[in-house]
């Protein structure tokens, strides 16, 4: 049977990705989805972008989908602002990345950055699964969802459905007071697979519920922090809301867990 498989945030962990793909033994008909954040934090972000672009080209058309994450957005925005600075002299007011990360971003070709910039934000998977990078606001039609929320959402204030905002001093492990994680409020209509938020360095997060028709739905968070020394996770998605996980352990810790950038 052809499978739908979603892969969590790679963050430059190319060796672990290669190992995971070996375990998955993809068939040509399997739909492979990357939920975003290919770059930053890990040791081989540029090589990861090139490897996954080649994978998209080498597999059957439409059988590999890459979603845009907030780290792709930051990289593409920085490169655009730097090009404008060089051309016009106008100051780039974005907060500068570390010298190491800036060198990595500048190591990507213009064509590669354009590819990252134009990645889709969502993808329909099986009949009732949707892929996103971070999350969705409950009760808002998909076409009206805010692109920044799709790539950055973590928590919501239940009474207003406004998103919670972390300060630079807060850890992603903390929730702003009075907020809950968005998946606890999600009522469908689809099941959702997402990355972005590391709930555990070992196990993915699964939240289950029912949509308005009474059908079982699930939200599967599959970023298990490979770049932080955790695991790289792939989720095989079933039409009945079931999920099977395949994981590989990080070879080492590449970044400090709990940093927001």
N, C-alpha and C positions, 0 to 999 in steps of 0.2 A: 504494500500500500504506500502511495506517495505521502510524504510527511510535510508538515509545516513546522519549521524549527526556527526559534528566535534565539539570538546570541546576545548576551549582556555586554556591558560597556568594556571594550577592549583596552582603551587607554594605552596604546603603544605596546601592549604585552604580546608581541608577535609570536614568540616561541610557544607560549601557552595556547595561542589561537591555533597554531599549526597542530599542536598535540590534540586539541579538542576536535578539530576537523577530522583528524585521523580516527578518533574514537567514533565519530558520528557516521563515518562511511557513507557519505552522501550519494544518493542516486541522482541521475540527471534530472528526474522529475521532482525531487524534493525542493520545496520553497524555503530558502534560507534568508533570514531577516536579521540585520544588525540594527539594534535599537539606538545607535548613536554613541557619541563620545569615542571616536577612534583615536583621537590625538591626546597629547598631554599626559604627564605624570609617569608613564611607563618609559622603558628604555629605547623603544624603536617606533616613535609615532610616525615619522615620515615613511619608513619602510612598511608600516602597517597600512597606511593610506594606499600606497602603491600595490601592496599585495591584495587588498580587498578590491581595488579598482580592476586589477587583472582578473580576480575571481568573477566579478560581474561580467567582464567581457568574455571569459572562457566558458562560462556555463550557458545553458540555454537561455534565450531572451526571456526576461521576466521571472527567472527562477532565483535571482538574488536581488534583494532590496536592501538599501542602506538608508536609514533615517538620519535626519540632522539632529545633533545634540547641541547643548549649550556651548560645549567646547569648540565644536566646529564653527558655530556662530561667532564666538569671540575671536577665533583665529582669522576668519574671513573679514570680520569688521576691522580688526587691527591692520591687516594687510591693505585694505581699502584706504583707511585713514593715513597710513604711512605713504601710500602712493600719492594721495592728495597733498600731503605735506611736502613731498619732494617736488611736486609739480607747481604748487601754488605758494608754498611757504607757510600755509595755515597750520597752526599748532594741532598736533594730535592730542586731544584731551582725554583719551582713554588711559586708564591706569596701566602703566607699563608692566609687561610680564617680566619674569626673571630673565637674566641674560641667557640662561640655558634654554628656556622655553622660547624666547624671541629668536634664538638661532634655529631652533627646530621649525618655527613657523616660517622663517625666511628660507629654510631649506626646501620648502614646497614650491613647485613651479606655479606660475600664474594659472595654468590650465587646471592643476590639481586644486588650487584654492577655489576657482570657479566651480569645480565639481562639488566641493564641500558646501559652497554657498547655495547651490541649487538642489541639494538633497531634499526629498519630501519630508514633511513633518509627521504624517500619519500613513498607515498602509492597512487596508483590509486584508485579513488573512483567511481563515476558514469562514464559513457562513456567519459565525458569531464571535470571532476574535478580531480585535483591532490592535495594531501595534503603534506605540508612541514612545517618545524618549522619556518624558517625565510624568505627565498626567493630563487630566481633563477636568474641567469644572462641571460638576453634576448639574443637569437640567438645562444646559446650553447646547443647542444643535451643533453638530460637528463643524459645519461651515461658518459658525459664528464664534468658535473658540479662538482665544487670543494666542498668537504664535509664541509669544514669550512664555505664556503659561504652559503651553504644550512641551516646551523644552526646559522649563525650570520649576514647575509646580511641585511643592511638597505638602504643605499643610494648608488647611482652610479654617476660617471661623464659621462654625456650623450655622449661626443665625443669619449671616450675611453672604456666605460663600465667597468672601474676600480672602485672598491668599495671605498666609503668614509670611513675614519677612525676617530672615536672619540678618543679624548684624555681622560685620567682619570678625567680631570678637567671639561669636557663637560658633559652636561646633555643629556640623550637619546632623549630629546625633541628638541635638536638642530641638524641641518644638517650642515656638513662641507661645507664651502663656495664653490659654483659652482656645488653642487650635487643636485640630485632630488631623491625622494623615488623610489625604483626599480619598483614598480607596475605601475608608470606612463609611463614606457618604455616597459612594457610587451605586447607582441603581440601573445601570445599563443605558441603552439596550444591549450593548455588547459586553463580552468579556474583554479585558485589556491586559496586554503584556507590555511592561515598561522597564526602564533602567533608572539611571540617574541617582536614585537614593539607595545607599548601602544600609540595609537593615541588619545585616549579619555578614561576617566574613566566611561563613560556612553555608548557611541554608537560605534559599530564596524565601520571600514573603508571599503567602497566599491569603487573600481575603475572599470569602465566598458570600453570596447573597442571591437575591432573585430580582429579575427585572419586572416591569409593569405587567407582562404577560404571565408571570409566575414561573418563568424558565430560570433554571440555575445559571448563574454567571460567576465569574471569578476575576480577580485582579492578581496578576503574577508579577512580582518585582524581582528581576533576575540579575541585578547588579550586586554581586557578592564580593566586590572589592579586590579583584585580582591585583590591581596596581598597589594595593595596600598590604599585600601578602596574603590575601584571601584566596578565592577561587574564581575561575572563569566558568560561567554557567551558560548552558544552552537548554532551552525548554522546548520539548516536542508537544505541540498543542493539539488537543482532541476536540472534536465538535461538541461533545457533551460537557465541556468545561474541565475535563481532566487534563493533567499536565504530567509529563515525565521529564526528569532532569538528568543531564549529563554534565559532569564537572571535571576540571583539572585543577590541581593545586598550583598556586604561583610558585615559581622557582625561588623567589625571594621577595622581600618587601622593597618596593621601588619608591614609595611616597609615604608621607606621614598621614596616618588615618586621623580624621577629624578636622583637617584643614578645608576651608571652604573654596580655595582657589586651586 
